[in-house]
């Protein structure tokens, strides 16, 4: 009999804990606002995970983990697109492109990242079937769930804090009155600079997240950090445009614009 429920009543962390303690074998399917995902377990260990809208082929995973180059990835797509992941893995190992450890490490990294992204899903439905539906052409792994469960609990606490601080992504951002006084001693990450470039009262936080290719959790983290640094403040959106506006200059003073641009260019060059 399948276990069905709602993520509002039963979190991903709780589901993993159940699988771990009972050493369950089966397939967990989740449908949420972020799409659909499938996570598979064998005897209480993570065996496979994938988002339905994501390329989870071995070639793509190896490329994302920098184990093969873009040209090698393209060559595989052109000449070996019809072979299974298991066959491709043997082919790449025999050709000396990657090692068995490269393949297993890359798969483990990807499967763990899928589960970690699920931790922030608080809306959606799930179904757990006690049958392993692993496709025959895919490579399974064995990953202990204990560390994932601990990480999930930490992320849930962090998510609750961020939701309290930034309850709605429909709000907009604007720079504080004199941002140049705050930028002098602040080291921003690549993601933070991408968000800064879109700060404009006409752009909602949700629009900025999509433009910067950040998840709800990631955009909240960045916005929270910028708020704490005193660089920005949250405002009501001012009738946002249909196309997101990229505003590099938060001030109309030309001398301040020139100084700020110089610092932005210097910072970007140092990344």
N, C-alpha and C positions, 0 to 999 in steps of 0.2 A: 504494500500500500504506500502510495506517494505521500510525502510530507509537503503540505502547501501552506503558504502564509503571506503576510504583508511585512515589508521591511520596517514599517512603523512599530510593529509589535515584536519583531524578531530580527536583530541586527546581523550583519555579515559576521561579525566577531563571534556572536553567540552560535551561529550556524557552524563556524569552523570549530568551535569548542566542542560542540555536540559530535561532529565527525571525528575529532581527535580522541575524545574520551571513549567513544563507542567503537573506535577503529573501523569506521564505516567504509564500505566500498560503494560508490555510486556516482551519480551525475547531478550537479546542482545547476539549474537553469534560472536565470534572473532577468526580469524585464523591468527596466526603470526609465527615468527621464533621460539618462545618459545613453540609452540604447539597450541592447541585449547582450548577455554574457553566458558562457557555459564553463563550469569548473568541474573537474573530475578528480575523484579520489580512489586510491586503492589501499585498503587496510589502514585507513586513518591518515594517509599521507597524500599530499598534492601530487597528482600525476600529469595534469594537463589543464590549460586555461586559455580562453580566447574570447575576444569581443566579436560579435557577429559582423560588424562593419569594418573590421580591421584585417589587413593582410598578415596572417600568421604562418605563412609558408616558411620553411627552413631558410631559404635564400634571403628573404626579407629580414628575418630575425638575425641572421649572421651579418648582414649588411648594417643593420642598426647598431650592432655591437662591434662594428669595425673589424670584423674577422675576415671579410672579403670586401673588395673595392666595388665602386659603382659599376665600373666596366665589367667586372666579373659577374656582378648581379645581373646586368643586362644580358651578358652572354648566356647565363643559365636560363633566363626568361626566353631567349630566342631559340636555344638548342635543347634545353632539357625541361621545358615547362610541363611535359606530360608524365614525367617520372615521379614516383612518390618521394616523400621526404627521407624515408629510410634508404632508398636507392641513391638519392642525391648525396646523403651523408657519406655513404660508403665510397661513392665516386670521388667526392672532394677529399676524403682522407687518403685514398689510394693515389690521387694525383698530387698529394702533398700540399694542397691549399690550406687545409685546416687539420687540427688534431681531433681525436675523439673528445678530449677534454674541452676544446673550444666549442664544440657542438653542444655538449651537455651543459656547460656553464652559460652559454648564450640562451638556451632554452629555459633553464632555471631562472635566469634574470628576467626573461620576458614573462613567464608564468607568474612569478612573484609580483611583477609590476601590475599585471592585470588584477590580481587579488587586492593589492594595495589601493588601486584606483576605486575598487568596489567599496572600500571602507567608508567613503563619504556619501554613498547612496543611502538616503534616508526615506526615499519614496520609491515604491515599486512592489512587485510581487515575485515570489520565488516558488520553485517546486524541486524537491529532492527525490529522485528515483534511485532505488537500491540496485541499479544495473549500470555497469560501466559501458558507456557508449563511445568509447575512444575509436576514432576512425583508424582503420588498419594501416593507412599510409603514413600516419603520424608517429612521432617518437615520444614515448612517455618517459617521465622522470620520477624520482621519489624524493619529495621535499618534506621534512618535518614541519608540523604546523605550529609548534610552540612559539617560535620567534615571531611568526606572522600574527598570531593571536595577541601577543604582547604589543606589537607594533600597531595592530588594529585598535586596541584599547587606548593607546596613546593618541592615535589620530582622531579617535572619536572625542576625546577630551579637548583636543586642539580645535576640532571642528565646532564643538559647542561654544567654545570661547570666541572663535571668529564669527559665528552666527550672531552671538550677543553683541559684538562690536560692530558688525556690518550685517544687519538683518536682511537688507534688500539689495539686490544687484541692479535694481531699476533706478537707484539714485545715481547722481553724477559726481564728478570731481572737479575741483578748481585749485589752482595754486594759491598758497598764502600770499599776503600782500607783497612781501619782499623776499622771494625765494632765494635770491642770490646770497643773502646772509646765511642761509641754512646749507647751501650746497658746498661751501668752502671745505668743510671737514667731513663730508659724507661720501662713503664709498658705496656706490650702488651696483647691484648685480646686473647681468645682461637683461634678465626679465624685468627688473625694475626700470631700467632705461627704456625698454620697449613700452612699458605702461606710461611712463612719464611723457613720452612723445605723443600720446593720445589724450592727455589730460585736457579737458575742455568741458565747460558746463553744458554743452550741447550733446556730449557723448555719455551715455549711461555706462555704468561699470560693466554691465553684461555685454554691451557693444565692444568695449575695450578688451574684454576677455576673449571674445571671438576674433577680433582683429589681431591680438597678440598670441592667439592659439594657446590660451591658458584655461585650465579647468576651473570650476567654481572654487575649489579649495585653493588652487594656486593664485587666482586673482585676489581672493580674500587675504592670503598671506602677504602678497605684495602691497596691497592697499593698506593693510594694517601697519606694515613696516614704514611706509611713507607717511602715514598719519602720525605714528609715534615719533618720527624724525622731524615733524612739523613742516613738511614740504607741501602737503596738500590738505584740503578739508572736503568733507562731503556736503553736497548741496542738492537741492531739487533740480532735476534736469530742466533746462530752459528751452523746451520745444525742440528736441533733437532732430537733426536732419536724417533723411533716409540713408545717406552715405556718411560713414563715420569721418569726422574731421580730425586731421592730424595737425596739432598745434605745437610748434616747437618753441614759441615765444610766449610766456605767461605774462609779459609786461608790454605796454605800448611805448615805453621810453626807449628811444633808439640806442642810447649809450648803454643802457642796461641789457637790451637785446644783443648788442654786439659782444658785451662781456660774457653773457650767458652762453651764446653760441660758441664762443672761443673755448669755454670750459667744457661744453658738450662734445665738441670735436676732439679736444685733447683726451677726454675720458674715453670716448669711443675708440680712438687710436690705440689706447693702452689696453683694451680688452683682449 
